Amino acid sequence: MFTNTKYNPTLGSILKVEQLLAKSKEFDSKAQLIKKLDVTMKQSVLNAILRYLEQSGKVLLAEDGSIIWIPASSTAKKSWEQARFL
């Protein structure tokens, strides 16, 4: 999963991002997420973490760059995929 990244994320950094997303529910951009993190994180590490969270079904990465936390519910994910954007 993290084989193509130069900097592999640690469990601690994955948990920090996951907890922040669970608490805030949504961010408009990766830049906004990075500002909220209390640690310095390389962009490649954050991208790897977000890909991991998306593949595990915990976040949705929208086409407009926003990041949305979804609860552990398949119906929430299906509703998001069927939603129409204005």
C-alpha positions in Angstrom: 0.0 0.0 0.0 2.8 2.5 0.9 5.4 0.9 -1.4 5.5 3.8 -3.9 6.0 6.5 -1.3 9.5 7.9 -0.5 8.4 8.7 3.1 6.2 6.0 4.7 3.7 7.2 7.3 4.0 6.0 10.9 1.1 4.6 12.8 1.2 7.7 15.0 0.8 10.0 12.0 -2.0 7.9 10.5 -3.9 8.0 13.8 -3.4 11.8 14.1 -4.9 12.4 10.7 -7.7 9.9 11.3 -8.6 11.4 14.7 -8.6 14.9 13.3 -10.8 13.9 10.4 -13.2 12.1 12.7 -13.5 15.1 15.0 -13.9 17.8 12.3 -15.8 15.6 9.8 -14.9 17.7 6.7 -12.1 19.8 5.3 -12.3 21.9 2.1 -8.7 21.1 1.1 -5.5 19.3 2.0 -4.0 22.7 2.9 -6.7 23.3 5.5 -6.1 19.8 6.9 -2.4 20.4 7.2 -3.0 23.7 9.0 -5.1 21.9 11.6 -2.5 19.2 12.3 -0.3 20.0 15.3 2.7 18.4 13.6 4.7 19.1 10.4 3.9 16.5 7.8 5.3 16.1 4.3 2.7 16.3 1.5 3.7 12.8 0.2 3.0 11.3 3.6 -0.4 13.0 3.9 -1.3 11.8 0.4 -0.4 8.2 1.3 -2.5 8.4 4.5 -5.5 9.8 2.6 -5.2 7.1 0.0 -5.1 4.5 2.8 -8.1 6.0 4.5 -10.0 6.2 1.3 -9.3 2.5 0.4 -10.3 1.5 3.9 -13.6 3.3 3.4 -13.1 5.9 6.2 -12.9 9.1 4.0 -14.1 10.3 0.7 -11.9 12.4 -1.5 -14.2 14.6 -3.6 -13.3 15.9 -7.0 -13.2 19.4 -5.8 -10.4 18.5 -3.3 -12.5 18.3 -0.2 -12.0 15.5 2.3 -15.0 14.1 4.1 -15.0 11.7 7.0 -17.7 9.0 6.7 -18.9 6.9 9.6 -18.5 3.2 9.4 -21.7 2.8 7.3 -22.0 1.4 3.8 -25.3 3.3 3.3 -23.5 6.7 4.0 -20.9 5.8 1.4 -23.5 4.8 -1.2 -25.5 8.0 -0.6 -22.4 10.1 -1.2 -21.6 8.3 -4.4 -25.2 8.8 -5.7 -25.4 12.4 -4.6 -25.5 15.1 -7.3 -23.1 18.1 -6.9 -24.4 21.6 -7.5 
